[in-house]
Amino acid sequence: MSFGDDHLQFYLLDTVTTKANSTGNSGVASHNEVTNSGQAAILIEGDDNSVQGNELTEAPVGILKLSGTVGNTHSGNSFFATLITVQDPAPVQQSQRGA
């Protein structure tokens, strides 16, 4: 498995777990093959990250972006036997307190 950058901000679930930068921002995950994940093949937890050129096979979710993250992009990824290719939850809304 190869990683395109030493500053990965992603978790490749059920295959490799990596977090080289504690801030979780501005990373690149590229040209990985992730097979048979029990959850999401790639979990993005941070801002301004890029997921590109990966092959994701047999996962409930290919790329999962956590709620509240911004500026994350994905392109050129291949999905096989993946129920949901990209799950991008809506931003977290702050509740308003009424009088």
C-alpha positions as CSV (number, residue, x, y, z in Angstrom):
1,M,0.0,0.0,0.0
2,S,1.4,3.4,-0.9
3,F,0.5,6.8,0.3
4,G,0.9,9.9,-1.8
5,D,2.0,12.2,1.1
6,D,3.6,11.8,4.4
7,H,1.0,14.1,6.0
8,L,-2.1,11.9,5.6
9,Q,-5.2,13.1,7.4
10,F,-7.3,10.0,6.7
11,Y,-8.1,6.6,8.2
12,L,-8.1,3.7,5.8
13,L,-10.4,1.5,7.9
14,D,-9.9,-2.2,8.3
15,T,-6.7,-2.1,6.3
16,V,-4.3,0.6,7.6
17,T,-4.9,3.3,10.2
18,T,-2.7,6.4,9.8
19,K,-2.7,9.9,11.2
20,A,0.7,11.6,10.6
21,N,-0.5,15.1,11.5
22,S,-2.5,15.8,14.6
23,T,-4.3,18.7,13.1
24,G,-6.0,16.5,10.5
25,N,-5.8,19.1,7.7
26,S,-4.4,19.5,4.2
27,G,-3.5,15.8,3.5
28,V,-3.5,13.6,0.4
29,A,-4.5,10.0,0.2
30,S,-3.7,8.7,-3.3
31,H,-3.2,5.4,-5.2
32,N,-4.3,3.1,-2.4
33,E,-6.2,-0.2,-2.8
34,V,-8.6,-0.8,0.0
35,T,-10.5,-4.1,0.0
36,N,-13.2,-5.7,2.2
37,S,-13.7,-2.9,4.7
38,G,-16.3,-3.5,7.4
39,Q,-17.1,0.2,7.6
40,A,-15.9,3.0,5.3
41,A,-12.9,2.3,3.1
42,I,-11.6,5.9,3.8
43,L,-12.7,8.2,6.6
44,I,-11.9,11.9,6.3
45,E,-11.5,13.6,9.7
46,G,-10.3,17.1,9.1
47,D,-10.4,20.0,6.6
48,D,-8.9,20.7,3.1
49,N,-7.9,17.1,2.4
50,S,-7.8,15.3,-1.0
51,V,-8.6,11.7,-1.8
52,Q,-7.6,10.8,-5.4
53,G,-6.9,7.8,-7.6
54,N,-7.8,5.1,-5.0
55,E,-9.4,1.7,-5.7
56,L,-12.0,0.9,-3.1
57,T,-13.7,-2.5,-3.2
58,E,-16.3,-4.2,-1.0
59,A,-17.2,-1.5,1.6
60,P,-20.5,-0.2,2.9
61,V,-19.2,3.3,2.2
62,G,-16.3,4.2,0.0
63,I,-15.4,7.6,1.3
64,L,-16.9,9.0,4.5
65,K,-16.5,12.6,5.4
66,L,-17.3,13.4,9.0
67,S,-19.9,16.1,9.7
68,G,-18.4,19.5,10.2
69,T,-15.4,19.0,7.9
70,V,-14.9,21.5,5.0
71,G,-12.9,21.9,1.8
72,N,-12.3,18.1,1.3
73,T,-12.2,16.9,-2.3
74,H,-12.2,13.5,-4.1
75,S,-11.6,12.6,-7.7
76,G,-10.5,9.7,-9.9
77,N,-11.4,7.1,-7.4
78,S,-12.7,3.7,-8.5
79,F,-15.5,1.9,-6.5
80,F,-16.4,-1.8,-6.8
81,A,-19.1,-3.5,-4.8
82,T,-19.6,-0.4,-2.7
83,L,-23.1,0.4,-1.5
84,I,-22.5,4.2,-1.0
85,T,-19.6,5.7,-2.9
86,V,-19.3,9.0,-1.0
87,Q,-21.1,10.0,2.1
88,D,-20.9,13.7,2.9
89,P,-23.1,14.5,5.9
90,A,-24.7,17.8,6.2
91,P,-22.8,20.4,8.4
92,V,-23.5,20.3,12.1
93,Q,-26.2,22.9,13.0
94,Q,-26.0,24.7,16.3
95,S,-29.2,24.5,18.1
96,Q,-31.0,27.8,19.0
97,R,-32.2,28.3,22.5
98,G,-35.6,29.8,22.6
99,A,-37.0,32.0,25.3
